[in-house]
Amino acid sequence: MLKLLAASSPLEHVVPHDLHMRWGPFEMNNQMLMALVAGILMLLVFPVLFRRSLTDGRPPVGKMRNFFESILEFLRVEVIRPALKENTDRFLPFLWTLFFFILFCNLLGQIPFGEILTLITNRPSHLGGTATGSPMTTMALAVCAFCFIHGSGIVQVARSLINGTYGHHGHHEEHSSNGEPGHEAAHDLQHVRGEALGADVPQNVEALGNPTKHYADDEHHKHHHERPDDGHLHGDDHGHGKKMNPVAAILAAPFLYLWNFAPHPFAPNWAMDVPMWFVLLILELIGALIKPFALTVRLFANMIAGHIVLAALVGLIILAPSILGQIGVGIPVILLSLLIRMLELFVAFLQAYIFMFLTTLFIASAVAPEH
């Protein structure tokens, strides 16, 4: 029985195994099945827990709902909003989904379905497994993040072109990353969320419900819109330029987004600036490709490491030549395995958080006008 549980190699517990489930050209392995189970669980759990809105003023009911709401609010207030500012609610659905899908995959991988079936049936079973322990799964998540990051950057440029704010993000526009006039956030405590604060300053608790409105400085808007027109262009004075046709903006946005990947002063030394811009552009493009690769490897490697260590420890038991030796090795192995299991549970949450957090930072860089 120990031989069945330990398998011939520790890697047997982390490599994909064919389940002989085929639909035409498609076949499913155990890691694909667990990814599907994680998605189905999300579709079942969240609509049930959050089927009643809070618009009626009654508090939420249920410990499970409170548990998930505490996680959602922490991610929104403490992690996502400091980076995305007024764009927070715009990207919340994607980032929340990304976090919980990875978390569900990680936690399902902690349940030894295959080992339990092996004990019951006395036959090797590979049902179950960690979906994020497959590089294909983590690569797919990283590709989704990559497309969303740069797609959001292109959309941001298009919005700025349509609104006439492209290229105007001076001192008073440092937080106008949604393509609309911003505010002097660095000098206005009533409209800024300090990076070191646990929440907004007490005077601005309304920001918890509507960060988009909160980060739009009403006084700044009033100051600019009520200022008399002196007959000059507003591009330099008010952060506005000529608005562009939406079709032209959509066509121009990808090229301008790529153009802004690297700084381009081009004055007064054109002969030096143009080659340097080209070199920096190549480096930035390489960096843009390395980011999803790093996301892929980090999540994949961390999720298989614990399983390999546990399998190797269990394999040490059967290597003992006698029953007494196996007992002597098994007792410390069991205690150490419990500690590793607790560490794996922490890593399951940590890796979901890191993947989502890094994606948030990459999105923030893509939609920031100064970048």
C-alpha positions in Angstrom: 0.0 0.0 0.0 2.9 2.4 0.8 4.4 1.6 -2.6 1.1 2.5 -4.3 1.0 5.8 -2.4 4.6 6.7 -2.9 4.7 5.7 -6.6 7.8 4.8 -8.4 8.9 8.4 -8.6 8.0 11.6 -6.7 7.3 13.2 -10.1 4.3 10.8 -10.6 2.3 13.0 -8.2 2.8 16.2 -10.3 3.0 15.2 -13.9 -0.3 15.1 -15.9 -2.1 11.7 -16.3 -4.5 10.9 -19.0 -8.0 10.1 -17.7 -9.1 8.4 -20.9 -11.9 11.0 -21.3 -12.1 12.1 -24.9 -14.5 14.3 -26.9 -13.5 14.1 -30.5 -10.0 15.5 -30.9 -10.0 16.7 -27.2 -8.8 14.5 -24.4 -8.7 15.4 -20.7 -6.0 14.8 -18.1 -6.3 15.1 -14.3 -5.0 18.7 -14.2 -7.4 19.9 -16.9 -10.2 18.2 -14.9 -9.3 20.0 -11.7 -9.2 23.4 -13.6 -12.7 22.6 -14.9 -13.8 21.7 -11.4 -12.4 25.0 -10.0 -14.2 27.0 -12.6 -17.5 25.2 -11.9 -17.1 25.8 -8.2 -16.7 29.5 -8.8 -19.8 29.6 -10.9 -21.7 27.8 -8.1 -20.3 29.5 -5.0 -20.3 33.2 -5.8 -23.7 33.5 -7.4 -25.2 31.7 -4.4 -23.3 33.7 -1.8 -23.9 37.1 -3.4 -27.4 36.6 -4.9 -28.8 39.3 -2.7 -27.5 42.8 -3.1 -26.9 45.2 -0.2 -29.0 48.0 -1.7 -31.8 47.3 0.8 -29.6 48.3 3.7 -29.6 45.0 5.4 -26.3 43.5 6.5 -25.0 40.4 4.7 -25.9 37.0 6.2 -23.7 34.1 6.5 -20.1 33.4 7.7 -19.0 32.2 4.3 -20.2 35.3 2.6 -18.5 37.5 5.2 -15.3 35.5 4.7 -15.3 36.0 0.9 -16.3 39.7 1.3 -13.4 40.3 3.6 -11.0 39.0 1.0 -12.7 40.9 -1.8 -12.6 44.1 0.1 -9.0 43.7 1.2 -7.9 43.1 -2.3 -9.9 46.1 -3.6 -8.9 48.6 -1.0 -5.4 47.6 0.1 -4.0 46.0 -3.1 -5.7 47.1 -6.3 -6.8 50.6 -5.6 -3.4 52.0 -4.5 -2.1 51.0 -7.9 -5.0 51.7 -10.2 -6.6 54.7 -8.4 -9.7 55.8 -10.4 -9.5 52.8 -12.7 -10.0 50.4 -9.8 -13.6 49.3 -10.5 -12.8 49.1 -14.2 -10.4 46.2 -13.7 -11.8 44.6 -10.5 -13.8 41.8 -12.3 -10.8 40.5 -14.1 -8.4 40.7 -11.1 -10.9 39.2 -8.6 -11.6 36.3 -11.1 -7.9 35.8 -11.6 -7.2 35.6 -7.9 -10.0 33.2 -7.0 -9.5 30.9 -9.9 -5.9 30.4 -9.0 -6.8 30.1 -5.3 -9.4 27.4 -6.0 -7.0 25.5 -8.3 -4.3 25.6 -5.6 -6.6 24.5 -2.8 -8.1 21.7 -4.7 -4.6 20.5 -5.3 -4.1 20.1 -1.6 -6.9 17.4 -1.4 -5.3 14.0 -2.1 -8.2 12.6 -4.2 -6.0 10.1 -6.0 -4.3 8.8 -2.8 -7.7 8.4 -1.1 -9.0 6.3 -4.1 -5.8 4.3 -4.1 -6.4 3.4 -0.4 -10.0 2.5 -1.1 -9.6 0.5 -4.3 -6.0 -0.8 -3.8 -5.2 0.4 -7.3 -3.2 3.4 -8.4 -5.4 6.3 -9.1 -4.4 9.7 -10.6 -7.7 11.5 -10.2 -7.2 14.9 -8.8 -4.1 17.0 -8.8 -3.1 20.6 -8.9 -4.2 22.4 -12.0 -1.7 25.2 -11.5 1.0 22.5 -11.2 0.8 22.3 -15.0 2.9 24.8 -17.0 0.1 24.8 -19.6 -2.4 26.1 -17.1 -0.1 28.8 -15.7 0.9 29.7 -19.2 -2.7 30.1 -20.2 -3.3 32.4 -17.2 -0.2 34.4 -18.0 -1.2 34.8 -21.7 -4.7 36.0 -20.5 -2.9 38.5 -18.2 -0.6 39.6 -21.0 -3.4 40.2 -23.5 -5.4 42.1 -20.8 -2.5 44.3 -19.8 -1.5 45.5 -23.2 -5.1 45.5 -24.5 -6.0 47.9 -21.6 -3.0 50.1 -22.4 -4.1 50.4 -26.1 -7.7 51.1 -25.0 -6.3 53.8 -22.6 -4.4 55.5 -25.4 -7.5 55.4 -27.6 -9.7 57.0 -24.9 -7.1 59.7 -24.4 -7.1 60.5 -28.1 -10.8 60.6 -28.2 -11.0 62.9 -25.2 -8.2 65.1 -26.4 -6.0 64.4 -23.3 -3.3 62.3 -25.0 0.1 63.6 -24.0 -1.2 66.0 -21.4 -0.4 64.7 -18.0 1.6 67.4 -16.3 1.6 68.4 -12.6 -2.2 68.6 -12.4 -2.8 65.5 -14.6 -0.7 62.9 -12.8 -3.7 60.8 -12.0 -5.8 61.3 -15.1 -5.1 57.8 -16.4 -8.7 57.3 -17.4 -8.3 59.8 -20.2 -10.2 62.5 -18.3 -8.8 65.6 -16.4 -7.2 64.6 -13.2 -6.2 66.4 -10.0 -3.3 67.5 -7.9 -3.5 64.3 -5.8 0.0 64.6 -4.3 -1.0 67.8 -2.5 -4.6 67.1 -1.6 -5.2 64.8 1.3 -9.0 64.9 0.8 -8.6 63.2 -2.6 -5.6 60.9 -2.1 -5.2 57.5 -0.5 -1.8 57.3 1.1 0.1 54.2 0.1 0.9 53.5 3.8 -2.6 54.0 5.1 -4.9 51.0 5.8 -7.8 52.8 4.3 -8.8 56.3 3.1 -8.6 59.2 5.4 -11.8 59.3 7.6 -13.2 62.3 5.7 -13.4 60.2 2.6 -15.1 56.9 3.5 -17.3 57.4 0.4 -14.3 56.3 -1.6 -14.9 52.7 -0.5 -18.0 52.6 -2.6 -17.0 54.7 -5.6 -13.3 55.2 -6.1 -13.9 56.5 -9.7 -15.9 59.5 -8.4 -13.6 59.9 -5.4 -10.4 60.2 -7.5 -12.1 62.8 -9.8 -11.3 66.1 -8.2 -14.5 68.2 -8.3 -12.7 71.4 -7.5 -10.1 70.7 -10.2 -12.9 70.2 -12.7 -14.7 73.3 -11.6 -11.6 75.4 -11.7 -10.8 74.4 -15.3 -14.3 74.4 -16.7 -15.2 77.8 -15.2 -12.0 79.5 -16.3 -12.7 82.1 -19.1 -11.6 81.2 -22.5 -8.7 83.5 -23.5 -8.8 82.6 -27.1 -5.8 80.3 -26.9 -5.5 76.6 -27.3 -6.2 74.6 -24.1 -3.7 71.9 -24.8 -0.9 73.4 -22.6 -3.0 75.3 -20.1 -5.8 72.9 -19.4 -4.4 69.5 -20.3 -6.6 69.2 -23.4 -5.8 69.0 -27.0 -7.6 68.4 -30.2 -10.1 65.5 -30.0 -9.7 62.7 -32.5 -12.3 60.8 -34.4 -13.0 57.4 -32.6 -12.2 55.3 -35.7 -8.9 57.2 -36.2 -8.1 56.9 -32.5 -8.7 53.1 -32.5 -6.4 52.7 -35.5 -3.7 55.0 -34.1 -3.8 53.6 -30.5 -1.7 50.4 -31.1 1.1 52.3 -32.8 1.2 55.1 -30.2 1.2 52.5 -27.4 4.2 50.7 -29.0 5.8 54.1 -29.6 5.6 55.0 -25.9 7.2 51.7 -24.8 10.6 53.6 -24.7 11.4 57.3 -24.0 11.9 59.3 -27.1 13.3 62.8 -26.6 14.8 63.0 -30.1 16.3 66.5 -29.4 18.7 68.0 -29.9 20.9 64.9 -30.7 18.8 63.0 -33.1 21.8 60.9 -34.2 22.1 59.5 -30.7 18.5 59.5 -29.6 17.0 57.5 -32.4 19.4 54.5 -32.0 19.0 54.7 -28.2 15.2 54.7 -28.5 15.4 51.6 -30.7 17.6 49.8 -28.3 15.4 50.7 -25.3 12.3 49.6 -27.3 13.9 46.2 -27.9 14.7 45.8 -24.2 11.1 46.9 -23.3 9.6 44.4 -25.7 11.8 41.6 -24.3 10.7 42.7 -20.8 7.1 42.6 -21.8 7.6 39.0 -22.9 9.6 38.0 -19.9 6.8 39.2 -17.5 4.3 36.5 -18.5 7.1 33.9 -18.6 8.0 34.8 -15.0 4.4 34.6 -13.9 4.1 31.1 -15.6 7.3 29.7 -14.0 6.7 31.2 -10.5 3.2 29.8 -10.1 4.0 26.4 -11.7 7.2 25.8 -9.7 5.9 26.8 -6.4 2.8 24.6 -6.7 4.7 21.4 -7.6 7.6 21.9 -5.2 5.6 20.9 -2.1 4.1 17.8 -3.7 7.5 16.6 -4.8 8.9 17.0 -1.3 6.0 15.2 0.3 6.2 12.3 -2.2 9.9 12.0 -1.5 9.4 11.9 2.2 6.8 9.2 2.0 9.1 7.3 -0.3 11.8 7.2 2.5 9.5 5.1 4.6 9.5 2.1 2.3 13.2 2.3 1.9 13.7 1.1 5.5 14.7 -2.6 5.6 12.4 -3.6 8.5 9.1 -2.8 10.1 10.7 -1.1 13.1 12.8 0.9 10.7 9.8 2.0 8.8 8.1 3.0 12.0 11.2 4.9 13.1 11.3 6.8 9.8 7.6 7.2 9.5 6.9 9.0 12.7 9.2 12.0 12.0 8.1 11.9 8.3 4.5 12.2 9.3 5.2 15.2 11.6 7.3 16.9 9.0 4.6 16.2 6.3 2.0 17.9 8.4 4.2 21.0 8.7 4.8 21.0 4.9 1.1 20.7 4.3 0.5 23.8 6.4 3.2 25.6 4.5 1.6 24.5 1.2 -1.8 25.9 2.4 -0.1 29.2 3.0 1.7 29.1 -0.4 -1.7 28.4 -2.1 -3.0 31.8 -0.9 0.4 33.5 -1.4 0.9 32.5 -5.0 -2.7 33.5 -5.9 -2.0 36.9 -4.3 1.4 37.4 -6.0 0.0 36.5 -9.5 -2.9 38.9 -9.1 -0.7 41.6 -7.5 1.9 41.6 -10.2 -0.8 41.7 -12.9 -2.3 44.7 -11.1 1.1 46.5 -11.2 1.6 45.7 -14.9 -1.9 47.0 -15.7 -1.3 50.1 -13.8 1.9 50.8 -15.8 0.1 50.1 -19.0 -2.8 52.6 -18.4 -0.7 55.3 -16.7 -0.4 58.3 -19.0 3.2 59.0 -17.9 4.2 55.6 -19.2 
